[in-house]
Amino acid sequence: MNWLQSLFRRRPATGRTGPLDVRHARQVAALHHQGGFARLWDPSECAALLADRAVITDGVFIGSASEPCGFVMSRIAADEAEILSIVVGGSRRRSGLGQTLLCAHLAQLAARGAARLFLEVEEGNAPAIGLYHRLGFETVGRREGYYPKPDGSRVAALVMRRDLG
């Protein structure tokens, strides 16, 4: 890469990661609303998930902020885990925070005994799919008509997997 290209190369935002708990339920619900999902999560649903011992949730924070600007939530069962949701707030997207968050989360899941991680992603979500591929996820399946869209149509989900061990 020459010096001119390096000037335009995206530099990841710095952020710190850490676990989330029920005190973050409202922020998690608000972030989930920004994710463009057809089914939004209520803060009480988020609180229940955050209190579940099988659910691991990490947030990403900017500077000394106490509220996360993104989160990832996974459920562990035996030696497998599944990402339930991952969102970086709209103004912080495409800044590298998603990669920072997901890398830290992968380490947390592996430390808790997960050997494989699965996720589902909307087929047309190119930025997310690109991130998952960069981090070693493979497409292992496709679910036709899985995600509902606001206009009543449905779009396929790609099922992706990554070994953690």
C-alpha positions as CSV (number, residue, x, y, z in Angstrom):
1,M,0.0,0.0,0.0
2,N,1.5,3.3,-0.9
3,W,1.4,6.4,1.3
4,L,-1.6,8.0,-0.5
5,Q,-3.7,4.9,0.0
6,S,-2.7,4.8,3.7
7,L,-4.1,8.3,4.2
8,F,-7.6,7.1,3.1
9,R,-7.5,3.7,4.8
10,R,-10.3,3.6,7.4
11,R,-8.8,3.8,10.9
12,P,-10.8,1.9,13.6
13,A,-12.3,4.0,16.4
14,T,-10.9,3.3,19.8
15,G,-13.4,1.8,22.2
16,R,-13.3,-0.2,25.3
17,T,-15.4,-3.3,25.8
18,G,-17.0,-4.7,28.9
19,P,-19.8,-6.9,30.1
20,L,-23.3,-5.6,30.4
21,D,-26.0,-6.4,33.0
22,V,-29.6,-5.6,33.8
23,R,-28.7,-2.0,34.6
24,H,-28.1,-1.6,30.8
25,A,-31.5,-2.9,29.7
26,R,-32.8,0.4,28.5
27,Q,-29.6,1.2,26.5
28,V,-29.6,-2.3,24.9
29,A,-33.3,-1.9,23.9
30,A,-32.6,1.6,22.4
31,L,-29.6,0.3,20.5
32,H,-31.5,-2.7,19.2
33,H,-34.1,-0.3,17.9
34,Q,-31.4,1.4,15.9
35,G,-30.4,-2.0,14.3
36,G,-33.2,-1.9,11.7
37,F,-34.8,-5.1,13.0
38,A,-38.5,-5.6,12.3
39,R,-39.2,-6.9,15.8
40,L,-38.0,-4.5,18.4
41,W,-37.0,-5.5,21.9
42,D,-38.7,-4.1,25.0
43,P,-36.4,-3.1,27.9
44,S,-38.1,-5.8,30.0
45,E,-37.1,-8.4,27.4
46,C,-33.6,-7.1,27.5
47,A,-33.5,-7.2,31.2
48,A,-34.6,-10.9,31.2
49,L,-31.9,-11.7,28.7
50,L,-29.2,-9.8,30.6
51,A,-30.1,-11.7,33.8
52,D,-30.0,-15.1,32.1
53,R,-26.8,-16.9,33.1
54,A,-26.6,-18.6,29.7
55,V,-26.5,-15.2,27.9
56,I,-23.3,-13.4,27.5
57,T,-23.5,-9.7,26.6
58,D,-20.7,-7.3,25.9
59,G,-20.8,-3.6,25.2
60,V,-18.5,-1.2,23.6
61,F,-17.9,2.2,25.1
62,I,-16.3,5.4,23.9
63,G,-14.0,7.3,26.3
64,S,-15.3,7.4,29.8
65,A,-19.0,6.9,28.8
66,S,-21.0,4.7,31.1
67,E,-23.6,3.9,28.4
68,P,-22.6,1.6,25.6
69,C,-22.7,2.7,21.9
70,G,-23.0,-0.9,20.8
71,F,-23.6,-4.4,22.2
72,V,-23.4,-8.1,21.2
73,M,-25.5,-10.7,23.0
74,S,-25.0,-14.5,22.7
75,R,-26.5,-17.6,24.3
76,I,-24.3,-20.5,25.2
77,A,-25.6,-24.1,25.2
78,A,-23.1,-26.9,25.9
79,D,-20.1,-26.1,23.7
80,E,-22.0,-24.0,21.1
81,A,-23.1,-20.3,21.2
82,E,-25.4,-18.3,19.0
83,I,-25.3,-14.5,18.6
84,L,-28.8,-13.3,19.4
85,S,-28.1,-9.7,18.3
86,I,-25.3,-7.3,17.6
87,V,-25.7,-3.6,17.0
88,V,-23.5,-0.5,16.9
89,G,-25.4,2.8,17.2
90,G,-26.1,4.5,13.9
91,S,-23.6,7.4,14.3
92,R,-20.8,5.0,15.2
93,R,-21.3,2.4,12.4
94,R,-18.5,1.7,10.0
95,S,-15.9,3.0,12.5
96,G,-14.3,-0.3,13.5
97,L,-16.2,-0.5,16.8
98,G,-18.2,-3.6,15.6
99,Q,-14.9,-5.4,15.0
100,T,-13.5,-4.4,18.3
101,L,-16.7,-5.5,20.1
102,L,-17.0,-8.8,18.2
103,C,-13.3,-9.8,18.7
104,A,-13.6,-9.2,22.5
105,H,-16.9,-11.2,22.5
106,L,-15.3,-14.1,20.7
107,A,-12.6,-14.3,23.3
108,Q,-15.3,-14.2,26.1
109,L,-17.2,-17.0,24.5
110,A,-14.1,-19.2,24.0
111,A,-13.1,-18.6,27.7
112,R,-16.5,-19.8,28.8
113,G,-16.1,-23.1,26.8
114,A,-17.9,-22.4,23.5
115,A,-16.1,-24.2,20.7
116,R,-18.4,-23.0,17.9
117,L,-20.4,-19.8,17.3
118,F,-23.4,-19.4,15.0
119,L,-25.2,-16.3,13.8
120,E,-27.9,-15.4,11.3
121,V,-27.6,-12.2,9.2
122,E,-29.9,-10.7,6.6
123,E,-28.7,-11.7,3.2
124,G,-28.4,-8.1,1.9
125,N,-26.5,-6.7,4.9
126,A,-23.1,-6.4,3.1
127,P,-21.3,-4.5,5.8
128,A,-22.1,-7.1,8.5
129,I,-21.4,-10.0,6.2
130,G,-18.0,-8.5,5.3
131,L,-17.2,-8.1,9.0
132,Y,-18.1,-11.7,9.7
133,H,-16.0,-13.0,6.8
134,R,-13.0,-10.9,7.9
135,L,-13.3,-12.5,11.4
136,G,-13.4,-16.1,10.0
137,F,-17.1,-16.9,9.8
138,E,-18.3,-19.2,7.0
139,T,-21.7,-19.3,5.4
140,V,-23.1,-22.8,6.3
141,G,-26.8,-22.3,5.4
142,R,-29.6,-20.1,4.2
143,R,-33.1,-19.6,5.6
144,E,-35.6,-18.4,2.9
145,G,-38.0,-15.7,4.0
146,Y,-36.6,-15.5,7.5
147,Y,-36.6,-11.8,8.2
148,P,-39.8,-9.7,7.8
149,K,-39.4,-6.3,6.2
150,P,-41.5,-3.2,7.0
151,D,-43.2,-3.4,3.6
152,G,-44.5,-7.0,4.4
153,S,-42.0,-8.8,2.2
154,R,-39.5,-11.2,3.7
155,V,-35.8,-11.7,3.0
156,A,-33.5,-14.7,3.5
157,A,-31.0,-15.1,6.4
158,L,-27.6,-16.5,5.9
159,V,-26.5,-18.9,8.7
160,M,-22.8,-18.4,9.5
161,R,-20.4,-20.3,11.7
162,R,-17.0,-19.8,13.2
163,D,-14.9,-22.3,15.3
164,L,-13.6,-20.7,18.4
165,G,-11.1,-23.4,19.4
